[in-house]
Amino acid sequence: MKTWEEIEQIQPVATRTIMNSIKKNRISHAYLFQGDRGTGKKEMALLLAKYLFCMNRQGENPCNHCINCQRIDSGNHPDMHWIEPDGASIKIEQVRNLQKEFTYSGMESNQKVYIIKDADTLTVNAANRLLKFLEEPSVETTAMMLTENGHSMLSTIRSRCQIIDLQPLPPGILQERLQQEGVNETDAKLLSALTNSLTEALELAQDDWFADARKIVIQWVEMYTAQPEDIYTYIHQNWIPHFKDREGQERGLDLLILGFKDILHQHIYTDANTILLSNDSSKLEKIVITFSQAQLLTILNQILMAKRKLKANVQPTLVIEQLALQIQR
């Protein structure tokens, strides 16, 4: 997204807050963008960074063409620093390195920007170090922190940031926009259930990895009816080799949630349309008979627990093995 007007279509309140700050020349020294995955946190942070460095601003928007805008798009601007978790967390050494960078003058101006992805993963020591940095920046600095779980961050950090709440995009609106971009109705319905971001959804629609992930999850769910004795082997031969990093593993579990929600909805609404599973009536009927409503509610809670374990850095193979056994009981 290249302009505030584009982002305003999906995040009207948050966008107007930023635009009003720009118009009044009251840009905060620190922002906390908090919202679910895919709600536009990164896009808003990068657009604000481009505005701060842009050489040919167009009102409240960056020009998107000057050398500074281009370098931010490519991730190569010398005065913009991006920090994300090293493993499961953001460590104190990363904040120390950031502070060291900021003791130097800007390459082309006094303006410097840093963006911290998954800011809720800051270790206690790193968070305390960052707090001091927020209070005593060495140069003209704008900090932007992105998180899905802002309330888990230190209250002292939150109190020093302007908090920007990003709201989930209604699935129906995203589905409609995806279909306007040429995505078929079935895929658009699935993608709008997985993300609130049009950009991310369009990327997934063209991603072979995602297409394979979808097939793996569907086959896993269907195996509980057809070949339950082979599920453990299937996971080791298909799931574990495909879902290698944490982002992929969480995406796989999100798909698994949609699969079991499809079954639950068939229990409650016999004419419900599925999102992930096939609408083949004979297949669905067998799967629905396999699980009771009570079992499905338990399974959905177990998948959510598996997601929490992954975020807590529990060994992924162990998490998936335990989950498969829990579902089978």
DRENFINU-788167 format. One record per residue (C-alpha): x, y, z; residue number from 1. Coordinates in nm, 3 decimals, padded with zeros to 5 digits. Each point is the difference from the previous one (the first is absolute). Example, Ala and Ser with C-alpha at 12.3 -4.5 7.8 and 13.67 -1.06 7.14 Angstrom:
% DRENFINU-788167
<atom><east>01.230</east><north>-00.450</north><up>00.780</up><k>1</k></atom>
<atom><east>00.137</east><north>00.344</north><up>-00.066</up><k>2</k></atom>
//
This chain:
% DRENFINU-788167
<atom><east>00.000</east><north>00.000</north><up>00.000</up><k>1</k></atom>
<atom><east>00.150</east><north>00.327</north><up>-00.118</up><k>2</k></atom>
<atom><east>-00.231</east><north>00.266</north><up>00.149</up><k>3</k></atom>
<atom><east>-00.190</east><north>00.069</north><up>00.320</up><k>4</k></atom>
<atom><east>-00.321</east><north>00.006</north><up>-00.204</up><k>5</k></atom>
<atom><east>00.056</east><north>-00.366</north><up>-00.098</up><k>6</k></atom>
<atom><east>00.059</east><north>-00.107</north><up>00.360</up><k>7</k></atom>
<atom><east>-00.298</east><north>00.209</north><up>00.116</up><k>8</k></atom>
<atom><east>-00.230</east><north>-00.234</north><up>-00.194</up><k>9</k></atom>
<atom><east>00.083</east><north>-00.285</north><up>00.243</up><k>10</k></atom>
<atom><east>00.112</east><north>00.194</north><up>00.312</up><k>11</k></atom>
<atom><east>-00.197</east><north>00.327</north><up>00.002</up><k>12</k></atom>
<atom><east>00.038</east><north>00.097</north><up>00.367</up><k>13</k></atom>
<atom><east>00.371</east><north>-00.084</north><up>00.031</up><k>14</k></atom>
<atom><east>00.081</east><north>00.172</north><up>-00.329</up><k>15</k></atom>
<atom><east>-00.184</east><north>00.318</north><up>00.089</up><k>16</k></atom>
<atom><east>00.192</east><north>00.013</north><up>00.329</up><k>17</k></atom>
<atom><east>00.334</east><north>-00.011</north><up>-00.182</up><k>18</k></atom>
<atom><east>-00.110</east><north>00.242</north><up>-00.272</up><k>19</k></atom>
<atom><east>-00.120</east><north>00.255</north><up>00.257</up><k>20</k></atom>
<atom><east>00.337</east><north>-00.019</north><up>00.174</up><k>21</k></atom>
<atom><east>00.175</east><north>00.064</north><up>-00.330</up><k>22</k></atom>
<atom><east>-00.225</east><north>00.293</north><up>-00.089</up><k>23</k></atom>
<atom><east>00.058</east><north>00.162</north><up>00.339</up><k>24</k></atom>
<atom><east>00.374</east><north>-00.080</north><up>-00.006</up><k>25</k></atom>
<atom><east>-00.037</east><north>-00.196</north><up>00.323</up><k>26</k></atom>
<atom><east>00.150</east><north>-00.334</north><up>-00.092</up><k>27</k></atom>
<atom><east>00.070</east><north>-00.197</north><up>00.317</up><k>28</k></atom>
<atom><east>00.350</east><north>-00.113</north><up>00.095</up><k>29</k></atom>
<atom><east>-00.134</east><north>-00.355</north><up>00.055</up><k>30</k></atom>
<atom><east>-00.292</east><north>-00.204</north><up>-00.132</up><k>31</k></atom>
<atom><east>-00.139</east><north>-00.337</north><up>00.098</up><k>32</k></atom>
<atom><east>-00.194</east><north>-00.158</north><up>-00.286</up><k>33</k></atom>
<atom><east>-00.205</east><north>-00.283</north><up>00.148</up><k>34</k></atom>
<atom><east>-00.237</east><north>-00.231</north><up>-00.184</up><k>35</k></atom>
<atom><east>-00.045</east><north>-00.349</north><up>-00.136</up><k>36</k></atom>
<atom><east>00.223</east><north>-00.145</north><up>-00.266</up><k>37</k></atom>
<atom><east>-00.069</east><north>00.149</north><up>-00.341</up><k>38</k></atom>
<atom><east>-00.172</east><north>00.317</north><up>00.119</up><k>39</k></atom>
<atom><east>00.257</east><north>00.233</north><up>-00.159</up><k>40</k></atom>
<atom><east>00.244</east><north>00.075</north><up>00.285</up><k>41</k></atom>
<atom><east>00.310</east><north>-00.033</north><up>-00.218</up><k>42</k></atom>
<atom><east>-00.155</east><north>00.192</north><up>-00.290</up><k>43</k></atom>
<atom><east>-00.091</east><north>00.293</north><up>00.225</up><k>44</k></atom>
<atom><east>00.343</east><north>00.009</north><up>00.165</up><k>45</k></atom>
<atom><east>00.184</east><north>-00.004</north><up>-00.333</up><k>46</k></atom>
<atom><east>-00.227</east><north>00.266</north><up>-00.149</up><k>47</k></atom>
<atom><east>00.064</east><north>00.227</north><up>00.298</up><k>48</k></atom>
<atom><east>00.375</east><north>-00.066</north><up>-00.030</up><k>49</k></atom>
<atom><east>-00.011</east><north>00.092</north><up>-00.369</up><k>50</k></atom>
<atom><east>-00.184</east><north>00.321</north><up>00.081</up><k>51</k></atom>
<atom><east>00.265</east><north>00.096</north><up>00.256</up><k>52</k></atom>
<atom><east>00.286</east><north>-00.049</north><up>-00.247</up><k>53</k></atom>
<atom><east>-00.174</east><north>00.093</north><up>-00.328</up><k>54</k></atom>
<atom><east>00.166</east><north>00.274</north><up>-00.206</up><k>55</k></atom>
<atom><east>-00.314</east><north>00.092</north><up>-00.201</up><k>56</k></atom>
<atom><east>-00.301</east><north>-00.039</north><up>00.227</up><k>57</k></atom>
<atom><east>-00.344</east><north>00.014</north><up>-00.158</up><k>58</k></atom>
<atom><east>-00.204</east><north>00.154</north><up>00.282</up><k>59</k></atom>
<atom><east>-00.023</east><north>-00.265</north><up>00.273</up><k>60</k></atom>
<atom><east>00.136</east><north>-00.270</north><up>-00.231</up><k>61</k></atom>
<atom><east>00.354</east><north>-00.088</north><up>-00.102</up><k>62</k></atom>
<atom><east>00.072</east><north>00.025</north><up>-00.372</up><k>63</k></atom>
<atom><east>00.101</east><north>-00.371</north><up>-00.019</up><k>64</k></atom>
<atom><east>00.251</east><north>00.085</north><up>-00.274</up><k>65</k></atom>
<atom><east>00.292</east><north>00.187</north><up>00.156</up><k>66</k></atom>
<atom><east>00.318</east><north>-00.181</north><up>00.101</up><k>67</k></atom>
<atom><east>-00.101</east><north>-00.006</north><up>00.367</up><k>68</k></atom>
<atom><east>-00.341</east><north>-00.157</north><up>-00.071</up><k>69</k></atom>
<atom><east>00.163</east><north>-00.257</north><up>-00.227</up><k>70</k></atom>
<atom><east>00.262</east><north>-00.091</north><up>00.260</up><k>71</k></atom>
<atom><east>-00.266</east><north>-00.051</north><up>00.266</up><k>72</k></atom>
<atom><east>-00.198</east><north>-00.222</north><up>-00.238</up><k>73</k></atom>
<atom><east>00.313</east><north>-00.209</north><up>-00.058</up><k>74</k></atom>
<atom><east>00.099</east><north>-00.002</north><up>00.370</up><k>75</k></atom>
<atom><east>00.327</east><north>00.184</north><up>-00.063</up><k>76</k></atom>
<atom><east>-00.044</east><north>00.345</north><up>00.152</up><k>77</k></atom>
<atom><east>00.304</east><north>00.070</north><up>00.221</up><k>78</k></atom>
<atom><east>-00.201</east><north>00.191</north><up>00.262</up><k>79</k></atom>
<atom><east>-00.287</east><north>-00.245</north><up>00.035</up><k>80</k></atom>
<atom><east>00.062</east><north>-00.307</north><up>00.215</up><k>81</k></atom>
<atom><east>-00.218</east><north>-00.311</north><up>00.012</up><k>82</k></atom>
<atom><east>00.012</east><north>-00.234</north><up>00.301</up><k>83</k></atom>
<atom><east>-00.176</east><north>-00.335</north><up>00.028</up><k>84</k></atom>
<atom><east>00.032</east><north>-00.297</north><up>00.237</up><k>85</k></atom>
<atom><east>00.327</east><north>-00.189</north><up>00.005</up><k>86</k></atom>
<atom><east>-00.150</east><north>-00.344</north><up>00.046</up><k>87</k></atom>
<atom><east>-00.293</east><north>00.023</north><up>00.242</up><k>88</k></atom>
<atom><east>00.075</east><north>00.347</north><up>00.140</up><k>89</k></atom>
<atom><east>00.160</east><north>00.340</north><up>-00.050</up><k>90</k></atom>
<atom><east>00.311</east><north>00.001</north><up>00.216</up><k>91</k></atom>
<atom><east>00.182</east><north>00.271</north><up>00.189</up><k>92</k></atom>
<atom><east>00.298</east><north>-00.020</north><up>-00.240</up><k>93</k></atom>
<atom><east>-00.228</east><north>00.104</north><up>-00.286</up><k>94</k></atom>
<atom><east>-00.115</east><north>00.308</north><up>00.192</up><k>95</k></atom>
<atom><east>00.360</east><north>00.082</north><up>00.095</up><k>96</k></atom>
<atom><east>00.101</east><north>-00.017</north><up>-00.367</up><k>97</k></atom>
<atom><east>-00.289</east><north>00.227</north><up>-00.090</up><k>98</k></atom>
<atom><east>00.106</east><north>00.253</north><up>00.262</up><k>99</k></atom>
<atom><east>00.355</east><north>-00.010</north><up>-00.134</up><k>100</k></atom>
<atom><east>-00.122</east><north>00.072</north><up>-00.353</up><k>101</k></atom>
<atom><east>-00.197</east><north>00.296</north><up>00.127</up><k>102</k></atom>
<atom><east>00.302</east><north>00.162</north><up>00.166</up><k>103</k></atom>
<atom><east>00.120</east><north>00.082</north><up>-00.351</up><k>104</k></atom>
<atom><east>-00.143</east><north>00.290</north><up>-00.196</up><k>105</k></atom>
<atom><east>-00.246</east><north>-00.083</north><up>-00.275</up><k>106</k></atom>
<atom><east>00.159</east><north>-00.067</north><up>-00.336</up><k>107</k></atom>
<atom><east>-00.203</east><north>00.270</north><up>-00.174</up><k>108</k></atom>
<atom><east>-00.199</east><north>00.179</north><up>00.277</up><k>109</k></atom>
<atom><east>-00.054</east><north>-00.011</north><up>00.374</up><k>110</k></atom>
<atom><east>-00.312</east><north>-00.214</north><up>-00.049</up><k>111</k></atom>
<atom><east>00.019</east><north>-00.366</north><up>00.099</up><k>112</k></atom>
<atom><east>-00.270</east><north>-00.265</north><up>00.017</up><k>113</k></atom>
<atom><east>-00.009</east><north>-00.346</north><up>00.151</up><k>114</k></atom>
<atom><east>-00.276</east><north>-00.258</north><up>-00.037</up><k>115</k></atom>
<atom><east>-00.027</east><north>-00.294</north><up>00.239</up><k>116</k></atom>
<atom><east>-00.201</east><north>-00.297</north><up>-00.125</up><k>117</k></atom>
<atom><east>-00.167</east><north>-00.227</north><up>00.259</up><k>118</k></atom>
<atom><east>00.090</east><north>00.249</north><up>00.271</up><k>119</k></atom>
<atom><east>-00.181</east><north>-00.214</north><up>00.260</up><k>120</k></atom>
<atom><east>00.289</east><north>-00.251</north><up>-00.026</up><k>121</k></atom>
<atom><east>00.250</east><north>00.243</north><up>00.157</up><k>122</k></atom>
<atom><east>00.174</east><north>-00.168</north><up>00.291</up><k>123</k></atom>
<atom><east>-00.032</east><north>00.178</north><up>00.335</up><k>124</k></atom>
<atom><east>00.357</east><north>00.132</north><up>-00.025</up><k>125</k></atom>
<atom><east>-00.050</east><north>00.111</north><up>-00.360</up><k>126</k></atom>
<atom><east>-00.328</east><north>00.172</north><up>00.087</up><k>127</k></atom>
<atom><east>00.161</east><north>00.189</north><up>00.288</up><k>128</k></atom>
<atom><east>00.289</east><north>00.105</north><up>-00.222</up><k>129</k></atom>
<atom><east>-00.244</east><north>00.115</north><up>-00.267</up><k>130</k></atom>
<atom><east>-00.196</east><north>00.197</north><up>00.258</up><k>131</k></atom>
<atom><east>00.307</east><north>00.210</north><up>00.081</up><k>132</k></atom>
<atom><east>00.058</east><north>00.051</north><up>-00.373</up><k>133</k></atom>
<atom><east>-00.360</east><north>00.119</north><up>-00.046</up><k>134</k></atom>
<atom><east>00.046</east><north>00.252</north><up>00.280</up><k>135</k></atom>
<atom><east>00.337</east><north>00.131</north><up>-00.117</up><k>136</k></atom>
<atom><east>00.040</east><north>-00.031</north><up>-00.379</up><k>137</k></atom>
<atom><east>00.338</east><north>00.125</north><up>-00.117</up><k>138</k></atom>
<atom><east>-00.126</east><north>00.158</north><up>-00.325</up><k>139</k></atom>
<atom><east>-00.332</east><north>00.093</north><up>-00.165</up><k>140</k></atom>
<atom><east>-00.157</east><north>-00.343</north><up>00.027</up><k>141</k></atom>
<atom><east>-00.330</east><north>-00.166</north><up>-00.083</up><k>142</k></atom>
<atom><east>-00.061</east><north>-00.344</north><up>00.147</up><k>143</k></atom>
<atom><east>-00.268</east><north>-00.235</north><up>-00.131</up><k>144</k></atom>
<atom><east>-00.086</east><north>-00.325</north><up>00.172</up><k>145</k></atom>
<atom><east>-00.221</east><north>-00.265</north><up>-00.160</up><k>146</k></atom>
<atom><east>-00.181</east><north>-00.263</north><up>00.202</up><k>147</k></atom>
<atom><east>-00.295</east><north>-00.237</north><up>-00.001</up><k>148</k></atom>
<atom><east>-00.004</east><north>00.006</north><up>00.380</up><k>149</k></atom>
<atom><east>00.064</east><north>00.350</north><up>00.124</up><k>150</k></atom>
<atom><east>-00.139</east><north>-00.064</north><up>00.348</up><k>151</k></atom>
<atom><east>00.284</east><north>-00.243</north><up>00.074</up><k>152</k></atom>
<atom><east>00.255</east><north>00.281</north><up>-00.032</up><k>153</k></atom>
<atom><east>00.134</east><north>00.201</north><up>00.292</up><k>154</k></atom>
<atom><east>-00.250</east><north>00.265</north><up>00.107</up><k>155</k></atom>
<atom><east>00.285</east><north>00.248</north><up>00.023</up><k>156</k></atom>
<atom><east>00.076</east><north>-00.049</north><up>-00.370</up><k>157</k></atom>
<atom><east>-00.367</east><north>00.019</north><up>-00.097</up><k>158</k></atom>
<atom><east>-00.039</east><north>00.324</north><up>00.193</up><k>159</k></atom>
<atom><east>00.278</east><north>00.164</north><up>-00.203</up><k>160</k></atom>
<atom><east>-00.153</east><north>-00.093</north><up>-00.337</up><k>161</k></atom>
<atom><east>-00.294</east><north>00.126</north><up>-00.196</up><k>162</k></atom>
<atom><east>-00.207</east><north>-00.317</north><up>-00.032</up><k>163</k></atom>
<atom><east>-00.157</east><north>-00.066</north><up>-00.339</up><k>164</k></atom>
<atom><east>-00.263</east><north>-00.275</north><up>00.010</up><k>165</k></atom>
<atom><east>-00.054</east><north>-00.181</north><up>-00.328</up><k>166</k></atom>
<atom><east>-00.334</east><north>-00.173</north><up>-00.047</up><k>167</k></atom>
<atom><east>-00.063</east><north>-00.330</north><up>-00.182</up><k>168</k></atom>
<atom><east>-00.117</east><north>00.045</north><up>-00.358</up><k>169</k></atom>
<atom><east>-00.347</east><north>-00.155</north><up>-00.044</up><k>170</k></atom>
<atom><east>00.051</east><north>-00.326</north><up>-00.200</up><k>171</k></atom>
<atom><east>-00.281</east><north>00.087</north><up>-00.240</up><k>172</k></atom>
<atom><east>00.168</east><north>00.322</north><up>-00.110</up><k>173</k></atom>
<atom><east>00.337</east><north>-00.171</north><up>-00.049</up><k>174</k></atom>
<atom><east>-00.160</east><north>-00.287</north><up>-00.191</up><k>175</k></atom>
<atom><east>-00.168</east><north>00.246</north><up>-00.233</up><k>176</k></atom>
<atom><east>00.326</east><north>00.185</north><up>-00.063</up><k>177</k></atom>
<atom><east>00.185</east><north>-00.326</north><up>-00.067</up><k>178</k></atom>
<atom><east>-00.258</east><north>-00.105</north><up>-00.256</up><k>179</k></atom>
<atom><east>00.037</east><north>00.341</north><up>-00.165</up><k>180</k></atom>
<atom><east>00.373</east><north>-00.081</north><up>-00.029</up><k>181</k></atom>
<atom><east>-00.081</east><north>-00.326</north><up>-00.183</up><k>182</k></atom>
<atom><east>00.009</east><north>-00.251</north><up>00.289</up><k>183</k></atom>
<atom><east>-00.272</east><north>-00.264</north><up>-00.032</up><k>184</k></atom>
<atom><east>-00.281</east><north>-00.001</north><up>00.257</up><k>185</k></atom>
<atom><east>00.114</east><north>-00.317</north><up>00.181</up><k>186</k></atom>
<atom><east>00.356</east><north>00.122</north><up>00.048</up><k>187</k></atom>
<atom><east>-00.116</east><north>00.353</north><up>00.088</up><k>188</k></atom>
<atom><east>-00.222</east><north>-00.139</north><up>00.277</up><k>189</k></atom>
<atom><east>00.289</east><north>-00.201</north><up>00.147</up><k>190</k></atom>
<atom><east>00.254</east><north>00.281</north><up>-00.022</up><k>191</k></atom>
<atom><east>-00.235</east><north>00.255</north><up>00.158</up><k>192</k></atom>
<atom><east>-00.041</east><north>-00.240</north><up>00.293</up><k>193</k></atom>
<atom><east>00.378</east><north>-00.021</north><up>00.048</up><k>194</k></atom>
<atom><east>00.114</east><north>00.362</north><up>-00.029</up><k>195</k></atom>
<atom><east>-00.130</east><north>00.356</north><up>00.012</up><k>196</k></atom>
<atom><east>00.260</east><north>00.121</north><up>-00.250</up><k>197</k></atom>
<atom><east>-00.079</east><north>00.027</north><up>-00.370</up><k>198</k></atom>
<atom><east>00.371</east><north>00.001</north><up>-00.084</up><k>199</k></atom>
<atom><east>00.069</east><north>-00.314</north><up>00.204</up><k>200</k></atom>
<atom><east>-00.306</east><north>-00.176</north><up>-00.138</up><k>201</k></atom>
<atom><east>00.104</east><north>00.069</north><up>-00.360</up><k>202</k></atom>
<atom><east>00.350</east><north>-00.129</north><up>00.074</up><k>203</k></atom>
<atom><east>-00.142</east><north>-00.320</north><up>00.150</up><k>204</k></atom>
<atom><east>-00.228</east><north>-00.047</north><up>-00.301</up><k>205</k></atom>
<atom><east>00.310</east><north>-00.021</north><up>-00.222</up><k>206</k></atom>
<atom><east>00.215</east><north>-00.202</north><up>00.243</up><k>207</k></atom>
<atom><east>00.062</east><north>-00.367</north><up>-00.087</up><k>208</k></atom>
<atom><east>00.107</east><north>-00.064</north><up>00.360</up><k>209</k></atom>
<atom><east>-00.342</east><north>00.112</north><up>00.121</up><k>210</k></atom>
<atom><east>-00.181</east><north>-00.216</north><up>-00.256</up><k>211</k></atom>
<atom><east>00.195</east><north>-00.304</north><up>00.125</up><k>212</k></atom>
<atom><east>-00.064</east><north>00.097</north><up>00.364</up><k>213</k></atom>
<atom><east>-00.372</east><north>00.007</north><up>-00.069</up><k>214</k></atom>
<atom><east>00.010</east><north>-00.352</north><up>-00.149</up><k>215</k></atom>
<atom><east>00.204</east><north>-00.137</north><up>00.292</up><k>216</k></atom>
<atom><east>-00.246</east><north>00.134</north><up>00.258</up><k>217</k></atom>
<atom><east>-00.306</east><north>-00.127</north><up>-00.189</up><k>218</k></atom>
<atom><east>00.155</east><north>-00.347</north><up>-00.034</up><k>219</k></atom>
<atom><east>00.086</east><north>-00.005</north><up>00.371</up><k>220</k></atom>
<atom><east>-00.360</east><north>00.079</north><up>00.101</up><k>221</k></atom>
<atom><east>-00.143</east><north>-00.254</north><up>-00.245</up><k>222</k></atom>
<atom><east>00.234</east><north>-00.271</north><up>00.129</up><k>223</k></atom>
<atom><east>-00.178</east><north>-00.006</north><up>00.335</up><k>224</k></atom>
<atom><east>-00.288</east><north>-00.163</north><up>-00.189</up><k>225</k></atom>
<atom><east>00.186</east><north>-00.205</north><up>-00.260</up><k>226</k></atom>
<atom><east>00.339</east><north>-00.099</north><up>00.148</up><k>227</k></atom>
<atom><east>00.031</east><north>00.109</north><up>00.364</up><k>228</k></atom>
<atom><east>00.272</east><north>-00.259</north><up>00.065</up><k>229</k></atom>
<atom><east>00.231</east><north>00.175</north><up>-00.251</up><k>230</k></atom>
<atom><east>-00.029</east><north>00.354</north><up>00.134</up><k>231</k></atom>
<atom><east>00.322</east><north>-00.006</north><up>00.204</up><k>232</k></atom>
<atom><east>00.198</east><north>-00.116</north><up>-00.304</up><k>233</k></atom>
<atom><east>-00.174</east><north>00.255</north><up>-00.223</up><k>234</k></atom>
<atom><east>00.099</east><north>00.285</north><up>00.228</up><k>235</k></atom>
<atom><east>00.366</east><north>-00.098</north><up>-00.010</up><k>236</k></atom>
<atom><east>00.002</east><north>-00.054</north><up>-00.375</up><k>237</k></atom>
<atom><east>-00.203</east><north>00.305</north><up>-00.101</up><k>238</k></atom>
<atom><east>-00.076</east><north>00.257</north><up>00.272</up><k>239</k></atom>
<atom><east>00.339</east><north>00.033</north><up>00.168</up><k>240</k></atom>
<atom><east>00.205</east><north>00.025</north><up>-00.325</up><k>241</k></atom>
<atom><east>-00.238</east><north>00.263</north><up>-00.141</up><k>242</k></atom>
<atom><east>-00.063</east><north>00.224</north><up>00.301</up><k>243</k></atom>
<atom><east>00.361</east><north>00.080</north><up>00.088</up><k>244</k></atom>
<atom><east>-00.004</east><north>00.343</north><up>00.168</up><k>245</k></atom>
<atom><east>-00.224</east><north>00.147</north><up>00.267</up><k>246</k></atom>
<atom><east>-00.196</east><north>00.218</north><up>-00.241</up><k>247</k></atom>
<atom><east>-00.074</east><north>-00.301</north><up>-00.219</up><k>248</k></atom>
<atom><east>-00.090</east><north>-00.217</north><up>00.299</up><k>249</k></atom>
<atom><east>-00.244</east><north>00.261</north><up>00.127</up><k>250</k></atom>
<atom><east>-00.149</east><north>00.031</north><up>-00.348</up><k>251</k></atom>
<atom><east>-00.049</east><north>-00.377</north><up>-00.007</up><k>252</k></atom>
<atom><east>-00.180</east><north>00.006</north><up>00.334</up><k>253</k></atom>
<atom><east>-00.220</east><north>00.286</north><up>-00.121</up><k>254</k></atom>
<atom><east>-00.103</east><north>-00.219</north><up>-00.294</up><k>255</k></atom>
<atom><east>-00.062</east><north>-00.291</north><up>00.236</up><k>256</k></atom>
<atom><east>-00.231</east><north>00.220</north><up>00.209</up><k>257</k></atom>
<atom><east>-00.200</east><north>00.086</north><up>-00.311</up><k>258</k></atom>
<atom><east>-00.029</east><north>-00.369</north><up>-00.087</up><k>259</k></atom>
<atom><east>-00.146</east><north>-00.095</north><up>00.336</up><k>260</k></atom>
<atom><east>-00.222</east><north>00.309</north><up>00.002</up><k>261</k></atom>
<atom><east>-00.141</east><north>-00.125</north><up>-00.331</up><k>262</k></atom>
<atom><east>-00.093</east><north>-00.330</north><up>00.169</up><k>263</k></atom>
<atom><east>-00.153</east><north>00.178</north><up>00.300</up><k>264</k></atom>
<atom><east>-00.208</east><north>00.225</north><up>-00.224</up><k>265</k></atom>
<atom><east>-00.132</east><north>-00.308</north><up>-00.181</up><k>266</k></atom>
<atom><east>-00.120</east><north>-00.131</north><up>00.335</up><k>267</k></atom>
<atom><east>-00.178</east><north>00.325</north><up>00.082</up><k>268</k></atom>
<atom><east>-00.113</east><north>00.111</north><up>-00.347</up><k>269</k></atom>
<atom><east>-00.054</east><north>-00.296</north><up>-00.233</up><k>270</k></atom>
<atom><east>00.004</east><north>00.225</north><up>-00.308</up><k>271</k></atom>
<atom><east>00.310</east><north>00.199</north><up>00.105</up><k>272</k></atom>
<atom><east>00.263</east><north>00.063</north><up>-00.266</up><k>273</k></atom>
<atom><east>00.353</east><north>-00.109</north><up>00.080</up><k>274</k></atom>
<atom><east>00.304</east><north>00.226</north><up>-00.010</up><k>275</k></atom>
<atom><east>00.287</east><north>-00.252</north><up>-00.014</up><k>276</k></atom>
<atom><east>-00.146</east><north>-00.347</north><up>-00.045</up><k>277</k></atom>
<atom><east>-00.167</east><north>-00.126</north><up>-00.316</up><k>278</k></atom>
<atom><east>-00.375</east><north>00.047</north><up>-00.029</up><k>279</k></atom>
<atom><east>-00.020</east><north>-00.362</north><up>-00.120</up><k>280</k></atom>
<atom><east>-00.303</east><north>-00.120</north><up>00.200</up><k>281</k></atom>
<atom><east>00.114</east><north>-00.362</north><up>00.033</up><k>282</k></atom>
<atom><east>00.343</east><north>00.097</north><up>00.138</up><k>283</k></atom>
<atom><east>-00.141</east><north>00.261</north><up>00.233</up><k>284</k></atom>
<atom><east>-00.262</east><north>-00.235</north><up>00.138</up><k>285</k></atom>
<atom><east>00.264</east><north>-00.257</north><up>00.097</up><k>286</k></atom>
<atom><east>00.216</east><north>00.264</north><up>00.170</up><k>287</k></atom>
<atom><east>-00.296</east><north>00.152</north><up>00.185</up><k>288</k></atom>
<atom><east>-00.099</east><north>-00.343</north><up>00.135</up><k>289</k></atom>
<atom><east>00.358</east><north>-00.057</north><up>00.124</up><k>290</k></atom>
<atom><east>-00.007</east><north>00.295</north><up>00.243</up><k>291</k></atom>
<atom><east>-00.262</east><north>00.115</north><up>00.247</up><k>292</k></atom>
<atom><east>-00.059</east><north>00.371</north><up>00.067</up><k>293</k></atom>
<atom><east>00.162</east><north>-00.035</north><up>00.343</up><k>294</k></atom>
<atom><east>00.308</east><north>-00.163</north><up>-00.155</up><k>295</k></atom>
<atom><east>00.027</east><north>00.275</north><up>-00.261</up><k>296</k></atom>
<atom><east>-00.008</east><north>00.275</north><up>00.263</up><k>297</k></atom>
<atom><east>00.274</east><north>-00.183</north><up>00.193</up><k>298</k></atom>
<atom><east>00.207</east><north>-00.043</north><up>-00.316</up><k>299</k></atom>
<atom><east>-00.024</east><north>00.369</north><up>-00.088</up><k>300</k></atom>
<atom><east>00.122</east><north>00.088</north><up>00.350</up><k>301</k></atom>
<atom><east>00.288</east><north>-00.249</north><up>-00.040</up><k>302</k></atom>
<atom><east>00.107</east><north>00.162</north><up>-00.328</up><k>303</k></atom>
<atom><east>-00.005</east><north>00.344</north><up>00.164</up><k>304</k></atom>
<atom><east>00.212</east><north>-00.143</north><up>00.282</up><k>305</k></atom>
<atom><east>00.244</east><north>-00.138</north><up>-00.259</up><k>306</k></atom>
<atom><east>00.032</east><north>00.351</north><up>-00.147</up><k>307</k></atom>
<atom><east>00.080</east><north>00.138</north><up>00.345</up><k>308</k></atom>
<atom><east>00.264</east><north>-00.270</north><up>00.050</up><k>309</k></atom>
<atom><east>00.167</east><north>00.097</north><up>-00.329</up><k>310</k></atom>
<atom><east>00.011</east><north>00.364</north><up>00.110</up><k>311</k></atom>
<atom><east>00.155</east><north>-00.117</north><up>00.327</up><k>312</k></atom>
<atom><east>00.275</east><north>-00.171</north><up>-00.206</up><k>313</k></atom>
<atom><east>-00.100</east><north>-00.358</north><up>00.081</up><k>314</k></atom>
<atom><east>00.163</east><north>-00.243</north><up>-00.247</up><k>315</k></atom>
<atom><east>-00.231</east><north>00.004</north><up>-00.310</up><k>316</k></atom>
<atom><east>00.018</east><north>-00.374</north><up>-00.075</up><k>317</k></atom>
<atom><east>-00.104</east><north>-00.081</north><up>00.356</up><k>318</k></atom>
<atom><east>-00.288</east><north>00.249</north><up>-00.021</up><k>319</k></atom>
<atom><east>-00.139</east><north>-00.156</north><up>-00.318</up><k>320</k></atom>
<atom><east>00.046</east><north>-00.358</north><up>00.121</up><k>321</k></atom>
<atom><east>-00.189</east><north>00.078</north><up>00.321</up><k>322</k></atom>
<atom><east>-00.273</east><north>00.176</north><up>-00.190</up><k>323</k></atom>
<atom><east>-00.051</east><north>-00.289</north><up>-00.241</up><k>324</k></atom>
<atom><east>-00.035</east><north>-00.244</north><up>00.291</up><k>325</k></atom>
<atom><east>-00.239</east><north>00.230</north><up>00.186</up><k>326</k></atom>
<atom><east>-00.226</east><north>00.032</north><up>-00.305</up><k>327</k></atom>
<atom><east>-00.002</east><north>-00.377</north><up>-00.051</up><k>328</k></atom>
<atom><east>-00.123</east><north>-00.080</north><up>00.351</up><k>329</k></atom>
//
